[in-house]
Amino acid sequence: MKKILEKLCIDKGISGDESGMLNIVREMMGDFTDIIFDNSGNIIASMGDKNADKHIMLDAHIDRIGLTVTYIDDRGFIKAEPVGGIDLRTLPGSTVRIFGKKTLLGVICTMPPHLSKDDGELSRDKIWIDLGLPAQDVRELVSLGDSIIVCSVFAELLNDRVAVSSLDNRSGCAVLVKTALTLRDKNLPCRVSFTFTVQEETSELGAATAAFSLRPDEAVVVDVGFAAQDGVPAEKSGSLGCGGIISISPVLSRDVTKKLEELAQRLEMQCDYEVCGGSTGTNADKISVSGSGVKTGVISVPAKNMHTQVEIVSLKDMERVSELLAAYVMEGGAQNA
């Protein structure tokens, strides 16, 4: 799992610019799944009998948060705007990569604390990046709309935990890859499509188009959920090491949720819960209402420090969620719930 995750946690792939992930997924799954790259940019890998009575969609969004170039001033400074809900508090003084005509390193400007008259928190309209180059050189190398990510290192922590940016939701993508590897030599009772969908962090566009084109009978979305830490409400979080967080929501199928719960108990997974009074804030919100409706469930990998460059997950949790998904597919989904 660690090797899969590290390979997926590359620098590229912010919302709307995910195409660099195609070859990575193809390398991991191309030998035993049918892979297509649809018009929205989704990566869809399918396996099992195309004519099976049951079609299950397993989804994880492959995009990550980041920034985009909006303006270059006469001094060569780049103005940027967030793509997705990046934590602005973590940006001042950070090193970034800009994917222009070549990859460039820069720093997000920050006022020295000696001169600052406020708490230093950055606003969306005041993100400036310094490449150390004159304006002419910057304009030759960088174009409006180029992608930017905050630099991060894949760090192995104690107790099978890792820290890096983009775990939201490359951890979910790694779970799907591991699930597919587990199922590759099995006699599947259904058709299963693994969807690595685009633009969840901005619009959930990829989930909507993938579900519409596939028309699955059921779907399970894998995302990250809030891990228990100081300041996070207990009822909205799951502890690292719990095995996963099962969502309960009016927009989700009670049949699918019940099946996930049943399998978790059978696999002796502790699992925590997140109860939502409305939408889930995941791709499930779009998948469940696609076409004439799709029975959908959500299971999440607990993650600390979400939407920062030091997100933390447990590899054990990821393994357990993958194990649950494989069991879900092998039992033909929620049909017996």
Beta strands, then each sheet from edge to edge (+ up, - down):
strand 1: 34-37
strand 2: 43-47
strand 3: 55-61
strand 4: 66-72
strand 5: 78-83
strand 6: 95-99
strand 7: 103-108
strand 8: 127-130
strand 9: 147-150
strand 10: 155-156
strand 11: 161-164
strand 12: 191-197
strand 13: 218-226
strand 14: 245-248
strand 15: 272-275
strand 16: 295-303
strand 17: 311-314
sheet 1: 1+ 2- 12+ 3+ 13+ 16+ 14- 15-
sheet 2: 4+ 5- 8+ 7- 6+ 9- 4+
sheet 3: 10+ 11- 17+
end
